[in-house]
Amino acid sequence: MTLTAEAIHTLDEIAVRFSPGGTPLAVRYDGAIWAVDPDADAVHWLGHEGWQDRGDAAATGHEDPAPVEHWRLQARLNSGSALRTFHVQRKLRSTRWFLAGISDAS
């Protein structure tokens, strides 16, 4: 998939690599590794909103009350590429990360 200037909204499963202190270092997306810019401010929050069900709660007919961890971070493919903003999220009880959106950094 080629990234374009408009925002991409998805909930594809992705890999997120963290430092021992819990700071995101890189995102593996679409077969490439995007390095998180250490100079850009990453935004981290917990909430219930923004989670689109992947079938687990819908299959049982029950809403999952688990909080959702969100990160909004800026990353690039290499030192010469443009920054992109990634919104990644996971349910706190899960180790699986999902890409909620990607857009040009602003």
C-alpha positions, -999 to +999 in steps of 0.1 A: +000+000+000+013+034-009+007+061+017-010+093+005-015+127+020-050+119+032-055+100+065-058+062+064-082+047+089-078+011+097-076-015+125-050-037+110-029-056+135+007-042+136+038-046+157+050-019+181+084-020+196+090-003+230+120+007+251+125-010+285+109+022+299+077+018+279+084+044+252+075+035+216+106+030+194+093+017+161+062+005+143+061-023+117+035-014+092+029-026+056+062-046+056+083-017+066+098-005+100+089+031+108+113+046+135+096+068+160+111+103+160+126+108+195+124+146+191+086+145+184+062+144+214+044+111+216+009+114+231-003+085+254-037+081+270-062+055+282-099+054+275-128+033+262-136+054+231-121+048+197-120+010+199-137-007+170-145-043+178-125-070+160-153-095+165-146-108+200-173-088+218-197-090+189-194-128+188-205-131+224-230-103+224-212-086+254-194-053+254-158-055+265-152-031+294-114-033+291-097+001+289-080+009+256-044+022+255-037+047+228-005+062+214-002+090+188+033+092+176+054+104+147+076+081+127+096+080+095+111+053+072+146+068+072+163+101+080+153+117+047+117+107+047+087+128+058+072+122+093+039+104+095+015+104+124+005+069+137-024+063+161-020+029+176-041+012+202-047-020+221-070-033+248-050-033+281-057-070+285-041-077+251-006-078+237-020-071+202-016-036+188-038-022+160-033+008+137-063+031+142-050+057+117-021+072+099-017+106+083+009+132+074+026+147+104+014+182+112 
